[in-house]
């Protein structure tokens, strides 16, 4: 990811370590990037002078309204760096953050376009990261996800809400968090994005919805849980706990809560249990 002139010459290029921005080449100069617990850049450091030349305050507004400081060293030279939350790139022409499939408006903390899945994705089709921008990310503008195995994310959650549980998605094993059905807690294999996208499109189709309904009814009638009753019972307890927190202020009642629980159960292989 970078900026290029009309001849294709690189003006600025980001350097990545897995999903984390750790550096940026600006012309021939190498600068370091300091990401936060989500993977959003918070500072760009001049590698020669060891001073910040760009800073996006981690204590700023949670949904990204606070603009970055493009001259924190006060040398009179502004450094422009357009990366924002994971998967987002700021567009100065529109004032929006391009988020692959949709555009994010930090001023409202919402997407400018409705969810491509409609109400199947959420009752609020414009919400960003389930309205939990401190804890969740949405790199493609399609579905929010937790920052898996991040101790910093757990700490941030506790810092912003000392009464909250220090768990992400109820500490459900990583393999099951991504829906691959594995019981190995050390597994971190995620289904390819194109496979997940095709699956989502199928699930939105009449055939897909009918198939899911038929499967749910069949499992309920036969009292079957493909992952085992003990596992599904544990998952349900975790889903109830997690959704009680995310469904505030209604806590453990109301449409949002039950929809959250049903989706959580389905995501972890216990649909209809």
N, C-alpha and C positions, 0 to 999 in steps of 0.2 A: 504494500500500500504506500502510495507516495504522490507527489506533485511533479508534473512534467510539463515542459514547454511545448510549443507547437511542433517542434522537430523531434519530440520524444526524449529529449535530454532530461535526466532526473534533476529536479530542483531540491526535492526533499524526499527521503525514503525512511520509513519506520523499520526498525530491527526488532524481531520477535524472538522470545524464548517460549516455545509452546504458544499459549494464548496470551502471554503477557508482553506488552511493549516495553523494551528495556533500553532502546537506543534510537537515535534518529540521525541520519546523515543529511546535513544541510550544506549542499555544495560539496566541499572537501572536508568540512568540519564534522567531527564525530561528537555528539552530545549524548549524555545518559538520560534515560527516562525512568522516573520512579513511579511505579503503579501502586494503586491501593489494593485492598483486599478483594475487590471485584475484578480488578484488571484494568481499571480506568486510570489514565495518566494523571498524576498530581503535580509533577515537577519535571522540568527539563534542566539538566545541569551541564554547564560548560565544562568540558573535560580538562581544559587547560587552566582556567581560573578557579575551578571548583566552586562556582556560584550559580544560583538558579537564574536562568534567563527567561523562564516561563513558569508560571505557577497557577494551579487550579486548587484553591483552598479546600482541603478535605473537610473543614468545618463549615463550608458554605451550605447553601440550601440543598436539601437532600435529593431533589429531582433535577439538579443541574442548572437552576436558574442563575446562580452566581457566575458571572463571566470570569474567565481566566485573566490573570495579570500578565500582560505580554512584555512588561519591562520591570520585573521585580528588583533588578540590580541598579535601576535608575541611571543607565548609561546613555539614555536617549535613543536606543535602538530597540524597536519592537520585534519580538520573535513570535511569528505566527505558527501555531501548532493546532491542527483541527480535530485530532482524535478526542472523543468524549467517552461516554459509557461504552462497554464492550460491544463491538459491531457498529458503532456510530461514528459518523464523520460530520463535523459542522459545515454547513453551507451558508456562507456569509450573504449570498444573494437572497435567500429566502428566510434566513434566521432560524432554520430548522436543522435538526440532526438527521442525516440520511442513515436509515437503519435497515438497509438492504431491501426488504419487501415493503417497508412503510417509512414514513417520516415522523420523527419524534419532536414534539414541541415542549421544550423545557419550561417555558413560561406557564404552561397549564399542567405539566406533568403527565401529558397524555399524547397518544398518537394523533396525527392529523387525519389518518384514514381509519376506517372501521376494520375490525378483525376479519381476515379473509375467511375464517370459519364461521362467522356470524355468532349467534348466541351459543353455539356449541363450544366455542372457546371460552366465553365468559359472559355473564349478564351485562357487564360493562365492556362493550366491544372496542372501546378506545383506551382502555387502561394499559399502563406500562408496568411490566413486571409485577402484576397482581397488586399494584400500589405499594410495593415493598422494595423501593429502589435501593435501600441500604443493604438488603440481604439477597435480592434476586437479580438476575441478568436476563436479557432477551437479545442475543446477538443478531438474530435474523428478523426480528419483528413479528415472529410467529407464535412463540411459546416461551414463557418465563421458566427459568430453571435455577436451582440452587448452586452456589459455588461449593462443589463437593470437596470434603476433607480439608476445609479451610479453617484453621484455628483462628486466623485473623477475623474471618467472618463471624465466627461464634463470639469473639470478643467484642466486635462492633455491635452485634445484636444486644449483648448484655450492657454495653455502654449506653446505647440509646434507650433501652428498656430494661432496667435492672431486675424487674419482676418477671421477665420473659425467660422461658426455658432456653438453655444454651445448646439447643439442638437444631439441626437443619433437616427438615422433612422427617423428623422423628428418628434420626439415626438409622433409617432403613438402609440395608446394605446397598452399596453403590451399584452392584449388578442389577438389583431389583429397581433402584431408582431410575435406571435407564430402560427398564422393562425387558431385559434379556433373560429373565427367569433364573439366573444363576444364584446359588446360595453362597458362593465364595465371596466373602467380604473384601478380599484383596483385589477383586476384579474391577477394572475401570474401563471395560470395552463398551463403547457407545455405538448404537446403530448408525450407519451412514446417514447423512442428512437427506440425500435424495430418497432413500428408502423410507425415512420417517415422513417426508413430504408426501410421497405417493400413498402411504398408509393413511395420512390425514385426509387426503383428497377422497380416497375410497370410503373412509368412515363418514364423510359428509354426504356421500351419494345415497339415494334411496335404498339400493341394495346393501350398502354397508350398514346403514342404520337398522334395516330389517334383520340383517345377520346378527348384529349386536343384541338386538332385542330378543331374538330367538334364543341366542346363547344364554342371555341372562335369565330368561324364563326357564330354560332347560336346567340350568345349574340350580336355580332356586327350588324347582320341583323335585329335583333329585338330591338336593342338599349336598352338592358336590363342590369341592374347592380343589382345583387342579394342583395347587401348591401345598395341600395338606391343611387340615383344620387348625392345627396349632399355629402354623405360620399365618394363615388368614386371620385368625383371632388376634394375634399379636399386631398384624398390620392394621386391623380395624381399630384397635386401641390407640395406635400411633396416629392414625388418620383423624380420629375423633379429637385427640389432643391438639394436633396441628391445626385442624380446621376451626377448633374453638378459638384459637388465637387469631387466625386470619379472617374470621367472620365477625370480628368486632364491629359495632357494639352489640349485635344480637347474640354473641357468644354461641351457645349450643342449640339454637332454634332458628327457624326461618329458612327460606329457599336457598340463600347463598350457602348456608352451612351444609345442608343436605346434599346440595350439588357438589360442593367441595369434597365431602366424604365419599360420594359415589365415584367421582373422578379419581380420587386418591386410591380407592380400592381397585378400580379398573386398571390404573396405571401400574399396580403392583401384582397383577395376575389374580385378583380376588373378586372380579366383577360378578355381581349377583349372589355373593355369599352372605 
